[in-house]
Structures are given as structure tokens and as C-alpha cells.
């Protein structure tokens, strides 16, 4: 059964055995250990000092993962912190006293957004070009800490322990060769000239794999492949300007999301599940996905909404659980007012069927948009809200797509600082 990740007050105190006099101590009032926060939302961090005797607090400094994030020199000792990235953080605080040594509180844990582990981005140039930087930034929105490395000096061992490997088309195929063929990490490959060396297609260029210039669209395949991002079958424009499209011809064990505009025999998005026999004669050690993206025309920056949806689907599917099960919708979404403008969401999930949960927001009667993602073990999150009426709901997701939405929860901002929840 998933457990709500909010715990009791965390305090660090110093006591002397056998002594009647308590020593000065510092304690966190908020957040609780294990709290989670919607990305971009200001998180109030507050501590209190006790048993000071004749001493006074001169200042309190707050830290996240050892880095100073703020100072307060007057009670209540509080700092509103906006995390710069989705990550797990250890929060601590140190108070400087007018006499005696400093006192500390923590660490307590806090999670901001979706934290999924490390992704390896294999590229042809550092620092990253515009296209590769856009890939790295998009991967980060899916909770990955991205490490970019040059293909030429890499050995393949860099993929060990990674949750995802992305081979950019900016590489020279000879610098990648078969280095990542046998890695047990899931791989997305956008260099068509490495499809053969990854054993994802046959060996002959322009027969088993290749590219076509002057493209603006793909053809979404019927059949509901998870790599089709839920888009309707048929010709779909994916670029805002003319681009170049990579293709490959996998075997019948692959799931095909899209094909080349004008040639349905050539797959532009295709993938093998872990353990599937691939066209090159080996079983996939983990999921393997061929994706059409070409870097030198900066195609990642040219993708429209449908193109980005296909990219996201490839990331979800390749890095997702090996399951055929559809994601199960979260239930029992509730919202509690903590203080004016600050709410706590709680919900229930079936974590074995999910890779993550998204929170969606709608202003008034408007459309819902995604505002935050979490791993399925997180079943609650704090968020600081703008004024005005808002509706919220959740959707679960895994590599096979999205669940139906949860129930809705409403937050009503009234005049001034008066808030209400429904």
C-alpha cells in the first residue's frame, strides 16, 4: 500500500545526559520530512529556536543540499524557497547565537517534482548545440538528471546505472559504432547510421535505414502503438519548418508509431521491448527506440505540439516499466488549505501500474494544462497558488499512455487574502 510522504516534525536537539539544563536547539516547523512540492512553487521553510537561556538568535541560514538558499535575522525564522530544478533535496538550517556555538536543524528530505534518475546524452559536440540542448531540457522535464558526453572518447560503460540513454544524431556514427548495443539501459537512438550497429535494423544503408530531406510530416500508424502518442492515424505535420527525417526498417517484433510520409515501409518511430528479437539478430537487452530526430537542422527546436508529443511518448515508453497494462487513474484527490495561498494535495494511486502522476490545472472553466509530475510513490504535494478560481485533477501515466483523469478538486480565491477550497 503506498504511504503518504509527509511525516512528523523533524528536530535536531542537543541534550547532555544527567544534566537538568536543556541545551539550545533548533527545529523545523515546516516542511515535514519527506514533503513534496509542485515545481516552481515557493516552499515556506520555517524553524524555531528553544532553550536559548541568555543567548539570542542573530540569524538563521537555510541550506538545500549544502548550498545556502536564504537568511533570516528576525523571528519567525522563515524563507520562501523556489527550487531551481526537479530533484531530491536535504534541507538544513543553522542559527548563529549571541553566545555559544551555532545550532542546527535537519536534515529533512524534500522532493520537488519528478525525480527519475540519470539519463546519458551521447553527442558529437560540447558545449551542446541548440538541438542537443533542447533535447537535454526536454528530458529534464521528465525527471532525468542529464549528463552529456562526447561520443568519440566514450566506451559504452558510461551507460551503466543510467535510467535512459539518448544517442543524438549530432554524433558521428563511427564514434558510437556498437558501444551501446549491449547496455542494459534503455536506449533512444536518433542516429540512423547506428541503427544497424545497434542491431535494430539490417546492415545496408539506404535499404535498411537512411534519411529523407525536405520533410514536414510523418504518418501515424493505426493500431494504437504507445509510440504514436495517442495521435489519430494518418498524415500529421510535426515540424514548423522543413526538416530531415530518419527512418529504419525493423522486423515484426517492433512496435511502430509512425512511418515516412509517402513510404509506409519505412518506420520513423519504432521500438523493441526488452527481450524482443531485433532485426540485427540479438535480443534487446532493454527497450530500444529509433526516433526520427535530426540534430544538424536543429529539429528539436522545430517540433510543433504533435512533434513534441511524439518525443515525450518515446521517452515515456523507452524509460517506462516493461508492462502491457494500461495506467490506472489516481483516486481520492483532496486539497487542504494550509495558509492563504498555500494548499496541500493528497491522492491515492496503484503504483505498480504507473511510472508517474501528473497534476493538471485549469483556470475557471478553461482547459487543463500539466503543472507538475511526480513518481508514483509520492501521494501528496504542496503548492503555492495564484489568486482566482482553479480546478485540479490528476492523471497517471506509464509507457503505454495516460489514464483517465481523477476526480477534480477546486480552489477558490476570494477577495484579498481570503481563500477557500472545495
HELIX and SHEET records of a PDB file:
HELIX    1   1 UNK A  130  UNK A  141  1                                  12    
HELIX    2   2 UNK A  157  UNK A  159  5                                   3    
HELIX    3   3 UNK A  173  UNK A  176  1                                   4    
HELIX    4   4 UNK A  192  UNK A  194  5                                   3    
HELIX    5   5 UNK A  226  UNK A  228  5                                   3    
HELIX    6   6 UNK A  299  UNK A  301  5                                   3    
HELIX    7   7 UNK A  305  UNK A  318  1                                  14    
HELIX    8   8 UNK A  351  UNK A  353  5                                   3    
SHEET    1   A 4 UNK A  11  UNK A  12  0                                        
SHEET    2   A 4 UNK A  25  UNK A  30 -1                                        
SHEET    3   A 4 UNK A  43  UNK A  50 -1                                        
SHEET    4   A 4 UNK A  77  UNK A  81 -1                                        
SHEET    1   B 5 UNK A  35  UNK A  37  0                                        
SHEET    2   B 5 UNK A 103  UNK A 112  1                                        
SHEET    3   B 5 UNK A  87  UNK A  97 -1                                        
SHEET    4   B 5 UNK A  57  UNK A  64 -1                                        
SHEET    5   B 5 UNK A  67  UNK A  72 -1                                        
SHEET    1   C 9 UNK A 144  UNK A 150  0                                        
SHEET    2   C 9 UNK A 117  UNK A 123  1                                        
SHEET    3   C 9 UNK A 164  UNK A 167  1                                        
SHEET    4   C 9 UNK A 187  UNK A 189  1                                        
SHEET    5   C 9 UNK A 288  UNK A 291  1                                        
SHEET    6   C 9 UNK A 263  UNK A 272 -1                                        
SHEET    7   C 9 UNK A 255  UNK A 260 -1                                        
SHEET    8   C 9 UNK A 217  UNK A 220 -1                                        
SHEET    9   C 9 UNK A 234  UNK A 237 -1                                        
SHEET    1   D 2 UNK A 209  UNK A 215  0                                        
SHEET    2   D 2 UNK A 243  UNK A 248 -1                                        
SHEET    1   E 3 UNK A 331  UNK A 339  0                                        
SHEET    2   E 3 UNK A 342  UNK A 348 -1                                        
SHEET    3   E 3 UNK A 380  UNK A 384 -1                                        
SHEET    1   F 4 UNK A 369  UNK A 374  0                                        
SHEET    2   F 4 UNK A 356  UNK A 363 -1                                        
SHEET    3   F 4 UNK A 390  UNK A 398 -1                                        
SHEET    4   F 4 UNK A 401  UNK A 402 -1                                        
SHEET    1   G 5 UNK A 369  UNK A 374  0                                        
SHEET    2   G 5 UNK A 356  UNK A 363 -1                                        
SHEET    3   G 5 UNK A 390  UNK A 398 -1                                        
SHEET    4   G 5 UNK A 409  UNK A 413 -1                                        
SHEET    5   G 5 UNK A 419  UNK A 421 -1                                        
END                                                                             
